[in-house]
Amino acid sequence: MMTVKLTAPIQTYMDSINGNDLTAIDRCMAVDVHVHDIGEKKHINGIEAVKKWRGGSNNEFQLKSEVTAVEENHGITAVTSITRGNFPGSPQIFYYHFSVEDGLITNIEIVPGKENV
């Protein structure tokens, strides 16, 4: 397992996937956060909507995610992860693009990789 260094809010979010800890979202996201899940063709706006979406995804798919790379560029943190779970194509590479302001995530774009692991 590769060791990568994430900022606190991004680490909290990625850890919350593995533990399905929706209370962590309150600690790492802005109230008006926006998530664009390209694979599901969804835009999720606001922290309560994100918790509902994430909780449903984790319960349905039993997600486990391992961060494999991190890159900072122009204020965007790009995180590459391998996600396993009860979904077609598992395990799958996902690319997350995070924007963070004042210590909270304000935007995430989630892009499924074309390549499977």
C-alpha positions as CSV (number, residue, x, y, z in Angstrom):
1,M,0.0,0.0,0.0
2,M,1.4,3.4,-1.1
3,T,1.6,6.1,1.5
4,V,0.3,9.5,0.3
5,K,-0.2,12.7,2.1
6,L,-3.6,14.4,1.9
7,T,-4.7,17.6,3.5
8,A,-7.0,17.1,6.6
9,P,-10.4,17.7,4.9
10,I,-9.6,15.4,1.9
11,Q,-8.2,12.7,4.2
12,T,-11.3,12.9,6.3
13,Y,-13.5,12.6,3.2
14,M,-11.6,9.6,1.8
15,D,-11.5,7.9,5.2
16,S,-15.3,8.4,5.4
17,I,-15.8,6.2,2.3
18,N,-14.2,3.2,3.9
19,G,-16.0,3.6,7.2
20,N,-19.3,4.9,5.7
21,D,-19.0,7.6,8.4
22,L,-21.4,10.3,7.2
23,T,-20.8,12.4,10.3
24,A,-17.2,13.0,8.9
25,I,-18.8,14.9,6.1
26,D,-19.9,17.6,8.5
27,R,-16.2,18.0,9.5
28,C,-14.7,18.2,6.0
29,M,-17.3,19.9,3.7
30,A,-18.7,23.3,3.3
31,V,-22.5,23.6,3.8
32,D,-22.9,24.6,0.1
33,V,-20.5,21.9,-1.3
34,H,-21.0,20.7,-4.9
35,V,-20.3,17.2,-6.0
36,H,-20.3,16.2,-9.7
37,D,-20.3,12.4,-10.1
38,I,-19.6,12.0,-13.8
39,G,-20.0,8.2,-13.7
40,E,-23.5,8.5,-12.3
41,K,-24.2,11.7,-14.3
42,K,-25.3,13.5,-11.1
43,H,-24.8,16.9,-9.6
44,I,-25.3,16.9,-5.8
45,N,-25.6,20.3,-4.1
46,G,-25.4,21.0,-0.4
47,I,-24.0,19.0,2.5
48,E,-27.3,17.2,3.4
49,A,-27.8,16.1,-0.2
50,V,-24.2,14.8,-0.3
51,K,-24.7,12.8,2.9
52,K,-27.8,11.2,1.5
53,W,-26.1,10.4,-1.8
54,R,-22.9,9.1,-0.2
55,G,-24.8,7.0,2.4
56,G,-26.9,5.4,-0.3
57,S,-23.9,4.6,-2.4
58,N,-21.9,3.1,0.4
59,N,-24.9,1.0,1.7
60,E,-25.6,-0.3,-1.8
61,F,-22.1,-0.8,-3.1
62,Q,-20.1,-1.5,0.2
63,L,-17.3,0.7,-1.0
64,K,-13.6,0.5,0.0
65,S,-11.2,3.0,-1.5
66,E,-7.4,3.1,-1.4
67,V,-5.7,6.3,-2.4
68,T,-2.8,5.6,-4.8
69,A,-1.7,9.1,-5.9
70,V,-2.1,12.8,-5.1
71,E,-1.2,15.9,-7.1
72,E,-1.7,19.6,-6.4
73,N,-2.2,21.9,-9.4
74,H,-3.6,25.5,-9.4
75,G,-5.5,25.0,-6.2
76,I,-7.0,21.7,-7.2
77,T,-6.1,18.5,-5.4
78,A,-6.3,15.5,-7.8
79,V,-6.6,12.2,-5.9
80,T,-6.4,8.8,-7.7
81,S,-8.0,5.9,-5.9
82,I,-8.7,2.2,-6.5
83,T,-12.3,1.5,-5.3
84,R,-13.6,-1.9,-4.6
85,G,-17.2,-2.9,-3.9
86,N,-20.4,-4.5,-5.0
87,F,-20.6,-2.7,-8.4
88,P,-19.9,-3.7,-12.1
89,G,-16.3,-3.3,-13.0
90,S,-14.9,-3.5,-9.5
91,P,-12.2,-2.8,-8.7
92,Q,-12.2,0.5,-10.5
93,I,-9.9,3.5,-10.7
94,F,-11.5,6.8,-9.8
95,Y,-10.1,10.3,-10.1
96,Y,-11.3,12.9,-7.6
97,H,-10.7,16.6,-8.1
98,F,-11.1,18.6,-4.9
99,S,-11.4,22.3,-4.3
100,V,-10.8,23.3,-0.6
101,E,-11.4,26.8,0.9
102,D,-11.0,27.8,4.5
103,G,-10.3,24.2,5.5
104,L,-13.5,22.7,4.0
105,I,-14.2,21.0,0.7
106,T,-16.2,23.2,-1.6
107,N,-16.3,21.1,-4.8
108,I,-15.5,17.5,-5.9
109,E,-15.5,16.2,-9.4
110,I,-15.4,12.4,-9.5
111,V,-14.3,10.8,-12.7
112,P,-14.3,7.0,-13.3
113,G,-11.2,5.8,-15.0
114,K,-11.6,4.1,-18.4
115,E,-9.2,1.5,-17.2
116,N,-10.1,-1.2,-14.7
117,V,-7.6,-2.5,-12.3
